Amino acid sequence: FFDMATRDSGGTEHVLPQERAQATFDVEKVTNLLDGNEKATKRRRWFIGHNEGMGLTDRYNMRREDLFKKHCSDFITIHKKFPNFKPTNKDVQWMSSNSTMLGPFGNHYGLFCVTIQTHASEEQKSWWLPKALRFEMIGCYAQTEIGHGSNVRGLQTTATYDKGAQQFILHSPTLKACKWWPGALAKLSTHAIVYAQLFMEGKEYGLHSFLLQIRDHEHKPMLGVELLDMGPKTGTGNITDHGFMRLTQVRIPREFMLARFQQVTPDGKYIKTRQSGTDNIQYSTMVVTRVSMVAGAGAALAKAVTIATRYSAIR
């Protein structure tokens, strides 16, 4: 029926199978090569299988609020089946490339959880990762500020150690120091990985990362935490709740500085671990993220090429 041109069919059902049959290479082998190997292809297809039935052809007719709710509902529906699943960077790339509803939960998995996994001590990971993977805490990555983005050494948020209280005091001393643009910050997150310049007894120790609870059990901002939504945007980023955060003398326990590469003792001594290496290790999450963005752009281009090739075959 569909091989005949009618009022309801273009009569082209046979065209694409014919075109594919003319291939001079083994499609499956090339697929394995692009994915990395046969095992990787099988894993990627496993991810895709969990998206079945969640297509969203009318997304451009939906309000931003409804898109946000749909993203959260779909993401939790898929992932709650696997409460202890720890995705690799490659896994996150595949999940993002095959998602029909990219949004703020991608920041939770791809930035927040990854930073805990790579920058926290083993003890800290035992505290936070299980909760994050069960969505008992949902996080964002608060690095970029109004005044500084890629120039991470220039970030102005401060973390001052109070030895008497054994606490860090997180603070935004200027307007430029306010966190600006982190995804999942404005509405979704209960916690944030905050990048700040560490000060102890007047001496600066450079950029470090800290875990901060930004919302309480009623999902309202914690004392000293000011949050704003940056509003609608064009493109797929419209779903993500990019936000603004200003901190005013917010105190956190000493143990909440991510401590895989260094730690501060109760009496205020700064100690680097054997794993510390170069100070540039503090930026590793964002470096990996930007590599993932390039991979994501490649995946989007592959979809476009596929559509163009199929269309040209039947014209």
C-alpha positions as protocol buffer text, in pm:
chain_id: "A"
residue {
  index: 1
  type: PHE
  ca { x: 0 y: 0 z: 0 }
}
residue {
  index: 2
  type: PHE
  ca { x: 269 y: 251 z: 100 }
}
residue {
  index: 3
  type: ASP
  ca { x: 470 y: 174 z: -215 }
}
residue {
  index: 4
  type: MET
  ca { x: 195 y: 336 z: -420 }
}
residue {
  index: 5
  type: ALA
  ca { x: 139 y: 709 z: -444 }
}
residue {
  index: 6
  type: THR
  ca { x: -208 y: 788 z: -309 }
}
residue {
  index: 7
  type: ARG
  ca { x: -378 y: 1075 z: -131 }
}
residue {
  index: 8
  type: ASP
  ca { x: -248 y: 929 z: 196 }
}
residue {
  index: 9
  type: SER
  ca { x: 96 y: 800 z: 93 }
}
residue {
  index: 10
  type: GLY
  ca { x: 393 y: 928 z: -103 }
}
residue {
  index: 11
  type: GLY
  ca { x: 466 y: 577 z: -222 }
}
residue {
  index: 12
  type: THR
  ca { x: 823 y: 585 z: -98 }
}
residue {
  index: 13
  type: GLU
  ca { x: 828 y: 309 z: 166 }
}
residue {
  index: 14
  type: HIS
  ca { x: 1064 y: 99 z: -46 }
}
residue {
  index: 15
  type: VAL
  ca { x: 1318 y: 374 z: -111 }
}
residue {
  index: 16
  type: LEU
  ca { x: 1515 y: 378 z: 214 }
}
residue {
  index: 17
  type: PRO
  ca { x: 1551 y: -4 z: 236 }
}
residue {
  index: 18
  type: GLN
  ca { x: 1687 y: 0 z: -120 }
}
residue {
  index: 19
  type: GLU
  ca { x: 1932 y: 276 z: -36 }
}
residue {
  index: 20
  type: ARG
  ca { x: 2055 y: 92 z: 274 }
}
residue {
  index: 21
  type: ALA
  ca { x: 2101 y: -230 z: 76 }
}
residue {
  index: 22
  type: GLN
  ca { x: 2350 y: -52 z: -148 }
}
residue {
  index: 23
  type: ALA
  ca { x: 2589 y: 22 z: 141 }
}
residue {
  index: 24
  type: THR
  ca { x: 2947 y: -97 z: 72 }
}
residue {
  index: 25
  type: PHE
  ca { x: 3031 y: -141 z: 440 }
}
residue {
  index: 26
  type: ASP
  ca { x: 2901 y: -334 z: 740 }
}
residue {
  index: 27
  type: VAL
  ca { x: 2672 y: -89 z: 922 }
}
residue {
  index: 28
  type: GLU
  ca { x: 2700 y: -269 z: 1255 }
}
residue {
  index: 29
  type: LYS
  ca { x: 3080 y: -267 z: 1248 }
}
residue {
  index: 30
  type: VAL
  ca { x: 3086 y: 106 z: 1174 }
}
residue {
  index: 31
  type: THR
  ca { x: 2839 y: 161 z: 1457 }
}
residue {
  index: 32
  type: ASN
  ca { x: 3066 y: -30 z: 1694 }
}
residue {
  index: 33
  type: LEU
  ca { x: 3361 y: 178 z: 1576 }
}
residue {
  index: 34
  type: LEU
  ca { x: 3181 y: 507 z: 1639 }
}
residue {
  index: 35
  type: ASP
  ca { x: 3065 y: 396 z: 1984 }
}
residue {
  index: 36
  type: GLY
  ca { x: 3405 y: 255 z: 2080 }
}
residue {
  index: 37
  type: ASN
  ca { x: 3340 y: -118 z: 2057 }
}
residue {
  index: 38
  type: GLU
  ca { x: 3061 y: -376 z: 2043 }
}
residue {
  index: 39
  type: LYS
  ca { x: 3008 y: -368 z: 2418 }
}
residue {
  index: 40
  type: ALA
  ca { x: 2971 y: 11 z: 2412 }
}
residue {
  index: 41
  type: THR
  ca { x: 2709 y: -10 z: 2136 }
}
residue {
  index: 42
  type: LYS
  ca { x: 2509 y: -257 z: 2341 }
}
residue {
  index: 43
  type: ARG
  ca { x: 2527 y: -25 z: 2644 }
}
residue {
  index: 44
  type: ARG
  ca { x: 2420 y: 280 z: 2440 }
}
residue {
  index: 45
  type: ARG
  ca { x: 2120 y: 93 z: 2303 }
}
residue {
  index: 46
  type: TRP
  ca { x: 2028 y: -7 z: 2656 }
}
residue {
  index: 47
  type: PHE
  ca { x: 2006 y: 362 z: 2746 }
}
residue {
  index: 48
  type: ILE
  ca { x: 1795 y: 441 z: 2441 }
}
residue {
  index: 49
  type: GLY
  ca { x: 1551 y: 164 z: 2527 }
}
residue {
  index: 50
  type: HIS
  ca { x: 1444 y: 341 z: 2845 }
}
residue {
  index: 51
  type: ASN
  ca { x: 1330 y: 645 z: 2645 }
}
residue {
  index: 52
  type: GLU
  ca { x: 1073 y: 452 z: 2443 }
}
residue {
  index: 53
  type: GLY
  ca { x: 727 y: 600 z: 2465 }
}
residue {
  index: 54
  type: MET
  ca { x: 857 y: 931 z: 2595 }
}
residue {
  index: 55
  type: GLY
  ca { x: 880 y: 1118 z: 2266 }
}
residue {
  index: 56
  type: LEU
  ca { x: 755 y: 1474 z: 2270 }
}
residue {
  index: 57
  type: THR
  ca { x: 649 y: 1599 z: 1929 }
}
residue {
  index: 58
  type: ASP
  ca { x: 447 y: 1892 z: 2067 }
}
residue {
  index: 59
  type: ARG
  ca { x: 720 y: 2042 z: 2287 }
}
residue {
  index: 60
  type: TYR
  ca { x: 721 y: 2369 z: 2095 }
}
residue {
  index: 61
  type: ASN
  ca { x: 355 y: 2422 z: 2182 }
}
residue {
  index: 62
  type: MET
  ca { x: 413 y: 2374 z: 2555 }
}
residue {
  index: 63
  type: ARG
  ca { x: 469 y: 2639 z: 2819 }
}
residue {
  index: 64
  type: ARG
  ca { x: 809 y: 2649 z: 2990 }
}
residue {
  index: 65
  type: GLU
  ca { x: 652 y: 2542 z: 3322 }
}
residue {
  index: 66
  type: ASP
  ca { x: 495 y: 2236 z: 3160 }
}
residue {
  index: 67
  type: LEU
  ca { x: 820 y: 2145 z: 2984 }
}
residue {
  index: 68
  type: PHE
  ca { x: 1001 y: 2166 z: 3318 }
}
residue {
  index: 69
  type: LYS
  ca { x: 748 y: 1937 z: 3487 }
}
residue {
  index: 70
  type: LYS
  ca { x: 756 y: 1690 z: 3197 }
}
residue {
  index: 71
  type: HIS
  ca { x: 1136 y: 1676 z: 3208 }
}
residue {
  index: 72
  type: CYS
  ca { x: 1140 y: 1610 z: 3583 }
}
residue {
  index: 73
  type: SER
  ca { x: 866 y: 1347 z: 3560 }
}
residue {
  index: 74
  type: ASP
  ca { x: 1032 y: 1157 z: 3274 }
}
residue {
  index: 75
  type: PHE
  ca { x: 1378 y: 1174 z: 3430 }
}
residue {
  index: 76
  type: ILE
  ca { x: 1266 y: 1040 z: 3767 }
}
residue {
  index: 77
  type: THR
  ca { x: 1047 y: 772 z: 3605 }
}
residue {
  index: 78
  type: ILE
  ca { x: 1349 y: 636 z: 3417 }
}
residue {
  index: 79
  type: HIS
  ca { x: 1611 y: 667 z: 3689 }
}
residue {
  index: 80
  type: LYS
  ca { x: 1418 y: 564 z: 4001 }
}
residue {
  index: 81
  type: LYS
  ca { x: 1440 y: 205 z: 3876 }
}
residue {
  index: 82
  type: PHE
  ca { x: 1817 y: 218 z: 3925 }
}
residue {
  index: 83
  type: PRO
  ca { x: 1879 y: 387 z: 4264 }
}
residue {
  index: 84
  type: ASN
  ca { x: 2245 y: 286 z: 4287 }
}
residue {
  index: 85
  type: PHE
  ca { x: 2339 y: 348 z: 3924 }
}
residue {
  index: 86
  type: LYS
  ca { x: 2657 y: 554 z: 3887 }
}
residue {
  index: 87
  type: PRO
  ca { x: 2689 y: 681 z: 3528 }
}
residue {
  index: 88
  type: THR
  ca { x: 3027 y: 735 z: 3368 }
}
residue {
  index: 89
  type: ASN
  ca { x: 3100 y: 1051 z: 3169 }
}
residue {
  index: 90
  type: LYS
  ca { x: 3033 y: 854 z: 2851 }
}
residue {
  index: 91
  type: ASP
  ca { x: 2701 y: 733 z: 2992 }
}
residue {
  index: 92
  type: VAL
  ca { x: 2595 y: 1093 z: 3061 }
}
residue {
  index: 93
  type: GLN
  ca { x: 2686 y: 1187 z: 2703 }
}
residue {
  index: 94
  type: TRP
  ca { x: 2474 y: 906 z: 2564 }
}
residue {
  index: 95
  type: MET
  ca { x: 2181 y: 983 z: 2790 }
}
residue {
  index: 96
  type: SER
  ca { x: 2195 y: 1351 z: 2693 }
}
residue {
  index: 97
  type: SER
  ca { x: 2230 y: 1280 z: 2321 }
}
residue {
  index: 98
  type: ASN
  ca { x: 1926 y: 1052 z: 2319 }
}
residue {
  index: 99
  type: SER
  ca { x: 1702 y: 1255 z: 2548 }
}
residue {
  index: 100
  type: THR
  ca { x: 1395 y: 1426 z: 2402 }
}
residue {
  index: 101
  type: MET
  ca { x: 1370 y: 1646 z: 2711 }
}
residue {
  index: 102
  type: LEU
  ca { x: 1710 y: 1778 z: 2814 }
}
residue {
  index: 103
  type: GLY
  ca { x: 1684 y: 1981 z: 3132 }
}
residue {
  index: 104
  type: PRO
  ca { x: 1818 y: 2052 z: 3481 }
}
residue {
  index: 105
  type: PHE
  ca { x: 1847 y: 1692 z: 3597 }
}
residue {
  index: 106
  type: GLY
  ca { x: 2131 y: 1661 z: 3348 }
}
residue {
  index: 107
  type: ASN
  ca { x: 2322 y: 1907 z: 3566 }
}
residue {
  index: 108
  type: HIS
  ca { x: 2250 y: 1694 z: 3872 }
}
residue {
  index: 109
  type: TYR
  ca { x: 2400 y: 1381 z: 3715 }
}
residue {
  index: 110
  type: GLY
  ca { x: 2656 y: 1534 z: 3482 }
}
residue {
  index: 111
  type: LEU
  ca { x: 2803 y: 1802 z: 3712 }
}
residue {
  index: 112
  type: PHE
  ca { x: 2693 y: 1769 z: 4074 }
}
residue {
  index: 113
  type: CYS
  ca { x: 2727 y: 1391 z: 4116 }
}
residue {
  index: 114
  type: VAL
  ca { x: 3040 y: 1380 z: 3901 }
}
residue {
  index: 115
  type: THR
  ca { x: 3210 y: 1647 z: 4115 }
}
residue {
  index: 116
  type: ILE
  ca { x: 3131 y: 1457 z: 4434 }
}
residue {
  index: 117
  type: GLN
  ca { x: 3260 y: 1137 z: 4275 }
}
residue {
  index: 118
  type: THR
  ca { x: 3587 y: 1297 z: 4162 }
}
residue {
  index: 119
  type: HIS
  ca { x: 3659 y: 1563 z: 4427 }
}
residue {
  index: 120
  type: ALA
  ca { x: 3515 y: 1431 z: 4755 }
}
residue {
  index: 121
  type: SER
  ca { x: 3696 y: 1205 z: 4999 }
}
residue {
  index: 122
  type: GLU
  ca { x: 3580 y: 846 z: 5035 }
}
residue {
  index: 123
  type: GLU
  ca { x: 3402 y: 935 z: 5359 }
}
residue {
  index: 124
  type: GLN
  ca { x: 3225 y: 1230 z: 5198 }
}
residue {
  index: 125
  type: LYS
  ca { x: 3118 y: 1016 z: 4904 }
}
residue {
  index: 126
  type: SER
  ca { x: 2963 y: 769 z: 5147 }
}
residue {
  index: 127
  type: TRP
  ca { x: 2760 y: 1057 z: 5298 }
}
residue {
  index: 128
  type: TRP
  ca { x: 2640 y: 1227 z: 4982 }
}
residue {
  index: 129
  type: LEU
  ca { x: 2646 y: 1003 z: 4673 }
}
residue {
  index: 130
  type: PRO
  ca { x: 2380 y: 751 z: 4784 }
}
residue {
  index: 131
  type: LYS
  ca { x: 2142 y: 1037 z: 4867 }
}
residue {
  index: 132
  type: ALA
  ca { x: 2212 y: 1210 z: 4536 }
}
residue {
  index: 133
  type: LEU
  ca { x: 2155 y: 891 z: 4336 }
}
residue {
  index: 134
  type: ARG
  ca { x: 1823 y: 836 z: 4516 }
}
residue {
  index: 135
  type: PHE
  ca { x: 1722 y: 1202 z: 4457 }
}
residue {
  index: 136
  type: GLU
  ca { x: 1710 y: 1265 z: 4831 }
}
residue {
  index: 137
  type: MET
  ca { x: 1933 y: 1560 z: 4749 }
}
residue {
  index: 138
  type: ILE
  ca { x: 1939 y: 1726 z: 4407 }
}
residue {
  index: 139
  type: GLY
  ca { x: 2234 y: 1940 z: 4315 }
}
residue {
  index: 140
  type: CYS
  ca { x: 2379 y: 2196 z: 4079 }
}
residue {
  index: 141
  type: TYR
  ca { x: 2728 y: 2319 z: 3997 }
}
residue {
  index: 142
  type: ALA
  ca { x: 2773 y: 2680 z: 4111 }
}
residue {
  index: 143
  type: GLN
  ca { x: 3094 y: 2801 z: 3953 }
}
residue {
  index: 144
  type: THR
  ca { x: 3018 y: 3080 z: 3703 }
}
residue {
  index: 145
  type: GLU
  ca { x: 2970 y: 3430 z: 3844 }
}
residue {
  index: 146
  type: ILE
  ca { x: 2854 y: 3759 z: 3691 }
}
residue {
  index: 147
  type: GLY
  ca { x: 3212 y: 3879 z: 3675 }
}
residue {
  index: 148
  type: HIS
  ca { x: 3394 y: 3558 z: 3587 }
}
residue {
  index: 149
  type: GLY
  ca { x: 3316 y: 3241 z: 3393 }
}
residue {
  index: 150
  type: SER
  ca { x: 3597 y: 3053 z: 3223 }
}
residue {
  index: 151
  type: ASN
  ca { x: 3851 y: 3260 z: 3418 }
}
residue {
  index: 152
  type: VAL
  ca { x: 3792 y: 3047 z: 3725 }
}
residue {
  index: 153
  type: ARG
  ca { x: 4097 y: 3180 z: 3909 }
}
residue {
  index: 154
  type: GLY
  ca { x: 3924 y: 3517 z: 3912 }
}
residue {
  index: 155
  type: LEU
  ca { x: 3611 y: 3395 z: 4095 }
}
residue {
  index: 156
  type: GLN
  ca { x: 3527 y: 3622 z: 4386 }
}
residue {
  index: 157
  type: THR
  ca { x: 3300 y: 3416 z: 4613 }
}
residue {
  index: 158
  type: THR
  ca { x: 3487 y: 3366 z: 4941 }
}
residue {
  index: 159
  type: ALA
  ca { x: 3505 y: 3081 z: 5191 }
}
residue {
  index: 160
  type: THR
  ca { x: 3659 y: 3202 z: 5517 }
}
residue {
  index: 161
  type: TYR
  ca { x: 3747 y: 2947 z: 5785 }
}
residue {
  index: 162
  type: ASP
  ca { x: 3626 y: 3020 z: 6139 }
}
residue {
  index: 163
  type: LYS
  ca { x: 3858 y: 2809 z: 6351 }
}
residue {
  index: 164
  type: GLY
  ca { x: 3661 y: 2863 z: 6672 }
}
residue {
  index: 165
  type: ALA
  ca { x: 3337 y: 2736 z: 6522 }
}
residue {
  index: 166
  type: GLN
  ca { x: 3508 y: 2491 z: 6280 }
}
residue {
  index: 167
  type: GLN
  ca { x: 3297 y: 2629 z: 5998 }
}
residue {
  index: 168
  type: PHE
  ca { x: 3346 y: 2789 z: 5659 }
}
residue {
  index: 169
  type: ILE
  ca { x: 3164 y: 3115 z: 5590 }
}
residue {
  index: 170
  type: LEU
  ca { x: 3055 y: 3143 z: 5226 }
}
residue {
  index: 171
  type: HIS
  ca { x: 2996 y: 3497 z: 5106 }
}
residue {
  index: 172
  type: SER
  ca { x: 2939 y: 3702 z: 4789 }
}
residue {
  index: 173
  type: PRO
  ca { x: 3138 y: 4022 z: 4866 }
}
residue {
  index: 174
  type: THR
  ca { x: 3046 y: 4203 z: 4543 }
}
residue {
  index: 175
  type: LEU
  ca { x: 2778 y: 4195 z: 4274 }
}
residue {
  index: 176
  type: LYS
  ca { x: 3033 y: 4037 z: 4040 }
}
residue {
  index: 177
  type: ALA
  ca { x: 3074 y: 3753 z: 4291 }
}
residue {
  index: 178
  type: CYS
  ca { x: 2710 y: 3643 z: 4265 }
}
residue {
  index: 179
  type: LYS
  ca { x: 2669 y: 3303 z: 4100 }
}
residue {
  index: 180
  type: TRP
  ca { x: 2517 y: 3352 z: 3755 }
}
residue {
  index: 181
  type: TRP
  ca { x: 2380 y: 3096 z: 3508 }
}
residue {
  index: 182
  type: PRO
  ca { x: 2423 y: 2759 z: 3688 }
}
residue {
  index: 183
  type: GLY
  ca { x: 2163 y: 2517 z: 3556 }
}
residue {
  index: 184
  type: ALA
  ca { x: 1918 y: 2361 z: 3806 }
}
residue {
  index: 185
  type: LEU
  ca { x: 1989 y: 2642 z: 4054 }
}
residue {
  index: 186
  type: ALA
  ca { x: 1674 y: 2852 z: 4017 }
}
residue {
  index: 187
  type: LYS
  ca { x: 1407 y: 2592 z: 4096 }
}
residue {
  index: 188
  type: LEU
  ca { x: 1518 y: 2230 z: 4115 }
}
residue {
  index: 189
  type: SER
  ca { x: 1822 y: 2196 z: 4339 }
}
residue {
  index: 190
  type: THR
  ca { x: 1834 y: 2147 z: 4713 }
}
residue {
  index: 191
  type: HIS
  ca { x: 2215 y: 2160 z: 4723 }
}
residue {
  index: 192
  type: ALA
  ca { x: 2500 y: 2313 z: 4527 }
}
residue {
  index: 193
  type: ILE
  ca { x: 2869 y: 2256 z: 4474 }
}
residue {
  index: 194
  type: VAL
  ca { x: 2997 y: 2609 z: 4531 }
}
residue {
  index: 195
  type: TYR
  ca { x: 3337 y: 2721 z: 4403 }
}
residue {
  index: 196
  type: ALA
  ca { x: 3499 y: 2982 z: 4627 }
}
residue {
  index: 197
  type: GLN
  ca { x: 3835 y: 3131 z: 4720 }
}
residue {
  index: 198
  type: LEU
  ca { x: 3954 y: 2984 z: 5050 }
}
residue {
  index: 199
  type: PHE
  ca { x: 4085 y: 3223 z: 5320 }
}
residue {
  index: 200
  type: MET
  ca { x: 4233 y: 3125 z: 5655 }
}
residue {
  index: 201
  type: GLU
  ca { x: 4368 y: 3383 z: 5900 }
}
residue {
  index: 202
  type: GLY
  ca { x: 4402 y: 3638 z: 5622 }
}
residue {
  index: 203
  type: LYS
  ca { x: 4589 y: 3410 z: 5382 }
}
residue {
  index: 204
  type: GLU
  ca { x: 4436 y: 3307 z: 5050 }
}
residue {
  index: 205
  type: TYR
  ca { x: 4465 y: 2940 z: 4944 }
}
residue {
  index: 206
  type: GLY
  ca { x: 4297 y: 2957 z: 4605 }
}
residue {
  index: 207
  type: LEU
  ca { x: 3985 y: 2806 z: 4457 }
}
residue {
  index: 208
  type: HIS
  ca { x: 3812 y: 2515 z: 4633 }
}
residue {
  index: 209
  type: SER
  ca { x: 3474 y: 2343 z: 4616 }
}
residue {
  index: 210
  type: PHE
  ca { x: 3218 y: 2321 z: 4895 }
}
residue {
  index: 211
  type: LEU
  ca { x: 2886 y: 2144 z: 4943 }
}
residue {
  index: 212
  type: LEU
  ca { x: 2609 y: 2387 z: 5039 }
}
residue {
  index: 213
  type: GLN
  ca { x: 2243 y: 2319 z: 5118 }
}
residue {
  index: 214
  type: ILE
  ca { x: 2053 y: 2599 z: 4942 }
}
residue {
  index: 215
  type: ARG
  ca { x: 1691 y: 2498 z: 5017 }
}
residue {
  index: 216
  type: ASP
  ca { x: 1517 y: 2361 z: 5325 }
}
residue {
  index: 217
  type: HIS
  ca { x: 1269 y: 2072 z: 5359 }
}
residue {
  index: 218
  type: GLU
  ca { x: 992 y: 2299 z: 5225 }
}
residue {
  index: 219
  type: HIS
  ca { x: 1210 y: 2388 z: 4924 }
}
residue {
  index: 220
  type: LYS
  ca { x: 1255 y: 2746 z: 5040 }
}
residue {
  index: 221
  type: PRO
  ca { x: 1595 y: 2922 z: 5029 }
}
residue {
  index: 222
  type: MET
  ca { x: 1812 y: 2871 z: 5336 }
}
residue {
  index: 223
  type: LEU
  ca { x: 1906 y: 3166 z: 5556 }
}
residue {
  index: 224
  type: GLY
  ca { x: 2155 y: 3389 z: 5376 }
}
residue {
  index: 225
  type: VAL
  ca { x: 2085 y: 3233 z: 5033 }
}
residue {
  index: 226
  type: GLU
  ca { x: 1917 y: 3454 z: 4772 }
}
residue {
  index: 227
  type: LEU
  ca { x: 1795 y: 3275 z: 4457 }
}
residue {
  index: 228
  type: LEU
  ca { x: 1642 y: 3402 z: 4133 }
}
residue {
  index: 229
  type: ASP
  ca { x: 1533 y: 3243 z: 3804 }
}
residue {
  index: 230
  type: MET
  ca { x: 1694 y: 3390 z: 3492 }
}
residue {
  index: 231
  type: GLY
  ca { x: 1378 y: 3323 z: 3293 }
}
residue {
  index: 232
  type: PRO
  ca { x: 1292 y: 3189 z: 2946 }
}
residue {
  index: 233
  type: LYS
  ca { x: 1560 y: 3128 z: 2684 }
}
residue {
  index: 234
  type: THR
  ca { x: 1565 y: 3021 z: 2321 }
}
residue {
  index: 235
  type: GLY
  ca { x: 1659 y: 2668 z: 2215 }
}
residue {
  index: 236
  type: THR
  ca { x: 1662 y: 2351 z: 2423 }
}
residue {
  index: 237
  type: GLY
  ca { x: 1804 y: 2542 z: 2722 }
}
residue {
  index: 238
  type: ASN
  ca { x: 1462 y: 2694 z: 2782 }
}
residue {
  index: 239
  type: ILE
  ca { x: 1369 y: 2397 z: 3003 }
}
residue {
  index: 240
  type: THR
  ca { x: 1671 y: 2437 z: 3230 }
}
residue {
  index: 241
  type: ASP
  ca { x: 1625 y: 2671 z: 3526 }
}
residue {
  index: 242
  type: HIS
  ca { x: 1947 y: 2871 z: 3504 }
}
residue {
  index: 243
  type: GLY
  ca { x: 1972 y: 3086 z: 3812 }
}
residue {
  index: 244
  type: PHE
  ca { x: 2131 y: 3359 z: 4021 }
}
residue {
  index: 245
  type: MET
  ca { x: 2260 y: 3310 z: 4376 }
}
residue {
  index: 246
  type: ARG
  ca { x: 2391 y: 3563 z: 4627 }
}
residue {
  index: 247
  type: LEU
  ca { x: 2536 y: 3437 z: 4956 }
}
residue {
  index: 248
  type: THR
  ca { x: 2546 y: 3642 z: 5274 }
}
residue {
  index: 249
  type: GLN
  ca { x: 2771 y: 3499 z: 5546 }
}
residue {
  index: 250
  type: VAL
  ca { x: 2640 y: 3143 z: 5507 }
}
residue {
  index: 251
  type: ARG
  ca { x: 2804 y: 2895 z: 5745 }
}
residue {
  index: 252
  type: ILE
  ca { x: 2874 y: 2530 z: 5665 }
}
residue {
  index: 253
  type: PRO
  ca { x: 3062 y: 2260 z: 5863 }
}
residue {
  index: 254
  type: ARG
  ca { x: 3435 y: 2223 z: 5811 }
}
residue {
  index: 255
  type: GLU
  ca { x: 3374 y: 1875 z: 5671 }
}
residue {
  index: 256
  type: PHE
  ca { x: 3177 y: 2020 z: 5378 }
}
residue {
  index: 257
  type: MET
  ca { x: 3482 y: 2130 z: 5183 }
}
residue {
  index: 258
  type: LEU
  ca { x: 3539 y: 1857 z: 4923 }
}
residue {
  index: 259
  type: ALA
  ca { x: 3849 y: 1686 z: 5055 }
}
residue {
  index: 260
  type: ARG
  ca { x: 3991 y: 1432 z: 4813 }
}
residue {
  index: 261
  type: PHE
  ca { x: 4285 y: 1655 z: 4723 }
}
residue {
  index: 262
  type: GLN
  ca { x: 4321 y: 1865 z: 5038 }
}
residue {
  index: 263
  type: GLN
  ca { x: 4169 y: 1921 z: 5379 }
}
residue {
  index: 264
  type: VAL
  ca { x: 4157 y: 2177 z: 5657 }
}
residue {
  index: 265
  type: THR
  ca { x: 4219 y: 2040 z: 6006 }
}
residue {
  index: 266
  type: PRO
  ca { x: 4009 y: 2155 z: 6303 }
}
residue {
  index: 267
  type: ASP
  ca { x: 4292 y: 2385 z: 6417 }
}
residue {
  index: 268
  type: GLY
  ca { x: 4312 y: 2550 z: 6076 }
}
residue {
  index: 269
  type: LYS
  ca { x: 4603 y: 2372 z: 5906 }
}
residue {
  index: 270
  type: TYR
  ca { x: 4586 y: 2327 z: 5528 }
}
residue {
  index: 271
  type: ILE
  ca { x: 4702 y: 1981 z: 5418 }
}
residue {
  index: 272
  type: LYS
  ca { x: 4728 y: 1849 z: 5062 }
}
residue {
  index: 273
  type: THR
  ca { x: 4683 y: 1478 z: 4998 }
}
residue {
  index: 274
  type: ARG
  ca { x: 4908 y: 1259 z: 4785 }
}
residue {
  index: 275
  type: GLN
  ca { x: 4645 y: 1271 z: 4511 }
}
residue {
  index: 276
  type: SER
  ca { x: 4642 y: 1650 z: 4488 }
}
residue {
  index: 277
  type: GLY
  ca { x: 4880 y: 1698 z: 4195 }
}
residue {
  index: 278
  type: THR
  ca { x: 4843 y: 2038 z: 4028 }
}
residue {
  index: 279
  type: ASP
  ca { x: 4597 y: 2300 z: 4151 }
}
residue {
  index: 280
  type: ASN
  ca { x: 4433 y: 2279 z: 3807 }
}
residue {
  index: 281
  type: ILE
  ca { x: 4262 y: 1960 z: 3925 }
}
residue {
  index: 282
  type: GLN
  ca { x: 3999 y: 2188 z: 4084 }
}
residue {
  index: 283
  type: TYR
  ca { x: 3876 y: 2278 z: 3735 }
}
residue {
  index: 284
  type: SER
  ca { x: 3852 y: 1922 z: 3605 }
}
residue {
  index: 285
  type: THR
  ca { x: 3471 y: 1892 z: 3617 }
}
residue {
  index: 286
  type: MET
  ca { x: 3421 y: 2186 z: 3383 }
}
residue {
  index: 287
  type: VAL
  ca { x: 3697 y: 2069 z: 3148 }
}
residue {
  index: 288
  type: VAL
  ca { x: 3527 y: 1730 z: 3113 }
}
residue {
  index: 289
  type: THR
  ca { x: 3189 y: 1901 z: 3074 }
}
residue {
  index: 290
  type: ARG
  ca { x: 3312 y: 2110 z: 2783 }
}
residue {
  index: 291
  type: VAL
  ca { x: 3450 y: 1802 z: 2614 }
}
residue {
  index: 292
  type: SER
  ca { x: 3104 y: 1649 z: 2658 }
}
residue {
  index: 293
  type: MET
  ca { x: 2949 y: 1956 z: 2494 }
}
residue {
  index: 294
  type: VAL
  ca { x: 3161 y: 1894 z: 2185 }
}
residue {
  index: 295
  type: ALA
  ca { x: 3050 y: 1531 z: 2183 }
}
residue {
  index: 296
  type: GLY
  ca { x: 2689 y: 1645 z: 2221 }
}
residue {
  index: 297
  type: ALA
  ca { x: 2727 y: 1879 z: 1926 }
}
residue {
  index: 298
  type: GLY
  ca { x: 2854 y: 1584 z: 1722 }
}
residue {
  index: 299
  type: ALA
  ca { x: 2549 y: 1380 z: 1819 }
}
residue {
  index: 300
  type: ALA
  ca { x: 2316 y: 1665 z: 1715 }
}
residue {
  index: 301
  type: LEU
  ca { x: 2500 y: 1699 z: 1384 }
}
residue {
  index: 302
  type: ALA
  ca { x: 2465 y: 1323 z: 1326 }
}
residue {
  index: 303
  type: LYS
  ca { x: 2088 y: 1351 z: 1367 }
}
residue {
  index: 304
  type: ALA
  ca { x: 2075 y: 1639 z: 1122 }
}
residue {
  index: 305
  type: VAL
  ca { x: 2284 y: 1450 z: 865 }
}
residue {
  index: 306
  type: THR
  ca { x: 2061 y: 1143 z: 904 }
}
residue {
  index: 307
  type: ILE
  ca { x: 1747 y: 1350 z: 841 }
}
residue {
  index: 308
  type: ALA
  ca { x: 1903 y: 1527 z: 542 }
}
residue {
  index: 309
  type: THR
  ca { x: 2025 y: 1200 z: 389 }
}
residue {
  index: 310
  type: ARG
  ca { x: 1688 y: 1029 z: 425 }
}
residue {
  index: 311
  type: TYR
  ca { x: 1507 y: 1329 z: 282 }
}
residue {
  index: 312
  type: SER
  ca { x: 1738 y: 1357 z: -17 }
}
residue {
  index: 313
  type: ALA
  ca { x: 1690 y: 986 z: -93 }
}
residue {
  index: 314
  type: ILE
  ca { x: 1315 y: 1021 z: -144 }
}
residue {
  index: 315
  type: ARG
  ca { x: 1310 y: 1357 z: -324 }
}
